[in-house]
Amino acid sequence: MKALGWAVLATIILFFGTIFIVSPIMSHLGYSSVEASYHLQTHALIVTLIFTVIFCTIAGSQYVVEEVKNIMKHNNEE
């Protein structure tokens, strides 16, 4: 249940981060609010999702590498 709460909190933080940080940056890169009224928010959420996946992949791979090192160290001690 605790993990679900953290996931909901992270989703809310990512959403508001997208709305207040990524959307203004993208609007200055050429998206106007009239031409792409909903496309700006959609594309900002997609960009945020891409960087979230990249970050989670890097963090997860570092965790896996550390676990493999621990297992190898444990096997060498025996």
C-alpha positions, 0 to 999 in steps of 0.5 A: 500500500505504501508503494501505491501511495508513493506511485500516486505522489510521483505521478502527481509531481510529474504531472505538475512538473510537466505543466509548469516546467516542460510545457513552457519550455516547449511553447518557447520552442515553437508550439503556440497555444492556439495551433496546438491547444491540447498537443502541447500538453500531450507532447510535454507529457510524452517528453516527461515520460521518455525522460522518466523511463531513461532515468528509471532505466539508469537507476535500475541498471545501477542497482542490478550492477551493484547486486551482481557485484555483491553476489560475485564478492559473496561467491569469491569469499566462499 
